[in-house]
């Protein structure tokens, strides 16, 4: 139920309560089977099409007529095959390197590096450096996502090789890259093995492996605040799962084929349960739900009500869901986008999604109003209030780490970096007459709120 703003007489410290009211804003359409959305550190979005092209979506909604890259002749596309993943090097601005995960014309997985040309909107199609490849025994479960972690290493999701039920036991077999999360240091010479990968020195394991026991991880991401690794793993036929672990935790076994989510699937010959890492959230593949599409933890500034929520979708039902920091999973409904194949963020951490059948790109919008619950505490005060030009924030508890000014919907209008003193003056002359909220974060991380009147 929509919570309306409670305007109380006087000035007080409050806790802000949110109840998400999401909507989708169409940014552009006309793409052909989009599977990925990435940015290169600027305001462009790069849309990856399954058939082998990457197109640039500009901030005004226009699409460049010439693709950034076209490797259609190198790609086997259809079903779960195609151009599946894109990642820009952390130093892309200087070196122009980007990395692709695609199914080659032999039906196998290819990880390659390409380089941008002298034109920032056009890549050099002849610059391919093939870095890693592995065979796919079946046409499905290719995984395909790639992304750089907070450690600067390239992570790659690999499905279990396909068919059903992992008949070759690939996910639990450390001698194959199938059913794994692979980790490379692309700044090293081939074979690009980071010195701290967990199975180096194990004669029964491949050095590239970072984690194992995944079935078909269709999208993973790193929380830009905590560094946590979130993996959405597509289930066999009963359970879809979401895993979250600190990105520094190496060598984890996520349990497939032994378990589907937290539920036993085929436990013959499996390790003890205490050696497995189970999902933090799962949902049943029942009704219209069938396959999870992983997303991102929202860390943008525009919509504070969804701050810290992990977003995902179900491929079949078209529903968008979230998982909060307490691991509570909630479905928010179907917003009419159709088959959602990917999420993405821009350089400001705004959140987008791609609809496969319509070839559309949407921005996720939150229209949550604020509800205030009075706590009758006195963590800080504002002088003067009402105000016109300059106000002084006086903390009565701890030094100030940051100050945000928000409108009544909760949108952050202005951010101030704290000076780590108990008193700080800020300029509010840019605000129109009306009611706003001041959010003060202390050095300990506690956030307190007060109403600010501008006259």
N, C-alpha and C positions, 0 to 999 in steps of 0.2 A: 504494500500500500504506500502511496506517495506520502512522504512526510513533509509538511509545510513548515516554513520558518516561523519560529515562535519569537516574537519581538517582545522582550521583557523590558519593563521600565528600569532605568538606571544602567549602570555599567557593571559587568560581572565577568568572572572567569567561568568558562564553560567547556564541556566536552562536545565536539561536533560528531553527530551521528549521521551515517550515510545509508541510503538504500538505493542501489544502482538502478538507473533508468537509462539503458543503452539505446543507441540507434546507429544506423549505418549511413554515412554520407558518400554518395557515389562520386568518385574522383575522375575515373575514366573507364571506358569500355572499348571493345573491339580487339582485345588481345586474343591470341589463339592458344587455348589450353594453358593458361599461366600456372606455373608450379612454384614460383619463388619470387620474393620481393627483397631486394637488398639496396643499401646505399653505400656510397664511396666516400663519406665524410663531408658531402655537400648536400644541397637541397634537391638533387635529382634522385629519383627512384629507378632502379634497374629491374625490369620485369623479365623473368626467365620463362620462355615458352617451351613446352615439352618437345616440340619438333626440332629445336636446335638454335633458335634465335633468342637474343637478348635485346630488349628495346628500352629506350630511355623515356620515362614519364617525367615531365617537367612540373614544377610547382604550380603552374597555371592550368594544369590538366591536359596540356597538349602532349602529343607523342611525336618524337622525332621521326621523320619519314624514313630515314636510313637507320637500320638496326645498328646497335653498338657492336654486335657480333652475330655472324651467321655461320654456324658449323653444321648445318643440316646434313651435309654430305658425309659427315663423320658419325652421325647419330642414328641408332636404331630406336624408333619411337612407336609407342602404342602400348596400351595396357599399363603396366607399371614401369615401362622402360622409357628412356628419353634423356633429354638434358635436365638433370634433376637438382643440381646444386651449384651455387655460386658463392664465393667468398673473396673479399678484397683484402689484400695484404694490409696489416696495420700501418705500414709506411707507404701505402699506395700513392699518396701525393707526391712522393719523391721517386719511387721505383717503378710505378705503373703496373705492378704485378697483380693479377687476379687468378683465381683457381676455380676449376670446374670439375664436377662429378657428372659423368654421362655414360650411357650405355652405348658401346661402340657397335659397329656393323656386324660384329661377331656375336653380339648379345652379352658381352662381358663388361664389367665395370672398368672405367678409365678415369683416373685422377690426373689432371694436367694443369700446367701453368700457362697463362697467356699474358701478353703485354699490350697496354694501350698504345695507340699510334701517336703521331704528333698532334692529331686532333683529339681533344679530350672526350669527344662524343663518338669516336670510332676506335675500335680495337684492331690490332694487327692480327689478321686471321692466319698469317703464316708464322706466328711466333710460338706455336705450341711446343712446350717441353713436357713430354710424358714422364710422370713421376712414379705412379703406382698403378698397377692393374691386377685384377683377379677375376677368375672365371665364375660365371653364374650357371649353376646346373639346371635351373628352371627359369621361366620368364617372369616370375613374380618375386616379391620380397627383395627388392634391390636396395632398400633404405634410400640413400642418395643425398642426405643433407651434409653440408660441410660448413664449418664456421671456425673462426679464430677465438680461442679462449682468452681469459684475462692474463694468461701466462704467455701470450703471443704465439702459441702453438696451434697448428691446424688439426681440428677434430673432424672425423668422418664417421657417419653412421652407415653400417653395413647390415642388411637383412640376412636371414638365416639361409638364403639360397633358394627358397621357394618350395613349391608343392604345398603340402599341409602337414602339420604336426612335426616338422623338422625331421624327415625320415633319415637323413644322414647324420643327425646329432651334431650339426655344425656349431650350434650356439654354445655347447659345452666343450667343444673341441678346440684347444688352444693352438693346434697346428694349422688352422685355417683362419682367414680373415672374415669369414661369413659369420653373421650373428654377433658382431663386435662393435665397439667404439674404438676407432683407430686414431692414433695421435702421432703427428709428424712435426718435425722442426724444419720448416721449409727454407730456413736460412743456413742450414748445414748442407754439405754436399750429399749426393745420393749415397746411401738409401734413406737419408733424412731422419734418422732415429734419435730421438731425444735421450740423453744419458740417463734420465730419471724415469723412463718408462718402466712399468712394474715387472715385466717378465724377461728383462735382459739377463742373460746368463742361465735361463731355464732352457735346457736342450729340447724340451717337449712343447715349447711355446714360441710363437712368432714375436719378434721384438717390437713390431708396430702396434701391438694390442695395448689398449688402455683399460678397457672394461669388456666384459663378455656376458653371455646369457640373455641377449635381446633377440626378439623375433623379427620385427620389422619397424624399427624406430623411424617413423615418418615425422621428422622434424624434432630438433632439440635446440636449446638456446641457453645462454648464460645470463643470469641476473646481473645487470650492470652495477648494482649496488653491492650485493653480497658475494658475487662471483659463483653462486650456486649453479650447478648444471641441472637443467630440467629436460627430461627425455619422455616423449610421448610414444609409447610402444603399442603398435596395433596388435590386438589379440587374435586368437585362433577362431573362435566362434562364440565365446561366452563372455569374455571380460576385456575391457580396454583399460590400460594402466598408464599412470603418470609417476615417474620416478624423479626424485630430487635429492641430490647429494652435493656436498662441497666439491668444487671442481678439483681440489687437491687430493681427493680420495681416489687412490689408484688401485687397479686390480680387482674391482668389485665384480661379483657375479650376480646379475639381475634375475637369474632363476629359470629362464626359458630353456628347454622344453619341460623341465621338471614341474614348473608352476606356470599357470596362466593368471597373471595378477597374483593374488594371495591364495589361489585355489589350485590344488593338485591337478596336474594334467597327465604327465607320464613320468613317474618318479623312479622308474627302474634304473639302477646304476647311478643315481644322483648323489651329490655330496650331502653331508648333514645340513639340516635346515639352518643351523646357526651360521653357516658359511655363506648364506644367500642374503641378498639385499632386496627387500620387498618394496612395492610401490607405496607412496604416501597417500595415493588416491586411486580409485578405480570405479568404473561403472559397467553395468551389464549391457552386453550387445543384444538387446531385446527390443521388441516393438520396431520402430523405424531406425534405431541406432545400430551402427555396425562397425565403424572404423574411426579411430581418433586422429585428428590433425593437430599437431602440437603448435604452440605459439610462444608467447613471450610474457615475462613479468612487466607490467606497465610501470615505467619510471619517468613518464613525461610530467611536465609542470601544469598542463592545461586543465586536467581533470583530477583533482585531489581525491575524489571519492573512490577512484579505482586504483590509487597508488598501492603498489605492492601485490596486486592481484595477478595471478598467472592465468592467461587466456588460452583457450583451446576451442576446438569445434568437433562435431561429429560429421563425418563425410556424407553419410546417408540422410540423416535427419535434418542437416543444415543448422542444428542448434549451436549456439555459442555458450560455452561454459567457463567458469572461473574456479580457481582454487586459491583460498586465502592463506595467510601465513600460519594459520592453525590447521591447515590441511583439509579444510571444509570444502567440498565440491558442490557447486550450485550450477544448474542449467538456467539460463536467462531467456530461453525461447528461440524461435526461428524468426530471423529478421528479413527473410525473403531474398537472401543472396544466392541460394541454391547450393551447389556442391562447393564447399570451402576446402581448397587444397593447400592453402598456405597463409601464414601471417607474416608480417614484416614490420620493421620500424624504420623511421627516417633518422637523420642526424640529431633531431631534437627529441627522440624517443616517442614521437607520436606513433600510434598503433594502426596498422592497415591489415587488410585481408584480401585474398584473391579468390574469386569465384570462377571455377573451371569452365562450366558450360557456357556461361554468358561472357566470359572473357573480361570480367569487370574487376576493378580495384576500388575498394571502399576504405574509408577512414572510420575508425570506431569513435563515436561521440558519446559522451556521458552527460546527461541532463539532470543529474541528481541534485535536488534542492537540499539545503542544510536544515537540520533540526538541532536545536540547542538544548542541552540539559544542564541546568545550573548546578555547579558543584560547591558554590559558596567558598571558594578558596581565594587566596590573595597572592598569587605567584608574581604578578606584575601589575603596574598601573600605568595609565596614559595621561600625560599632562601637556597641553590642555585637552579637554574632550567635552564638548565639541571643539573642533579645530579648523584652521583654514590653511596654514602654511607649514609650520614646523611643529612636530610633536616629539616629546621625550618619553622613551620607554624606560621605566624604572623597575628592575627586577628585585624582588624582595627575598629571593631564595638563592639563585646561582647566576653566574655570568651568562651573558647572552651569546649563543652560537649563531643564530640566524633569525631574521624577521621576515615574514611574508604578509602582504596585504591581499585580501581576497574579496571578491564580490559576494552577493548573497547566494549565488549558486555554488560557490566554492572555487571558482576559477581564480588562480593566482595571477594578480595584476602586476605585482612588483615584488622583487626579492632583494633583500639586503643581507649582505654578509655581516655577521656579528663581529664586534671588536673585542669580544671576550671580557667585557666589563659588565657591571650591573646596570649601567646607565648608557643609553644611546639615543641620539637625536636622529630623526629621519624626516625627509621632505615629503609632504603629502599635498603640495600645491597643485599637482597634476590631477588630483581626484576631483570629480564633479560633486556637487552637493548631493548628499545621500548617506546611506548606512553601509558600512564595510566591516570587515573583520580583520583583526590583527592576530597572527599566529606567531608566537615566540617560542623558539626552541632553545633550551638551555644546554650548557656544556655536557650535561648528563644524557641528553637526548630526549628529555621530557618536553612535550608540546602543550602549551596553554593558549587559550583564545580569549579575546575580548572584543566587544563591539566598539567601533569607532564611528563617531558622527562627524561628517564634514558639512560645514555651513557656509 
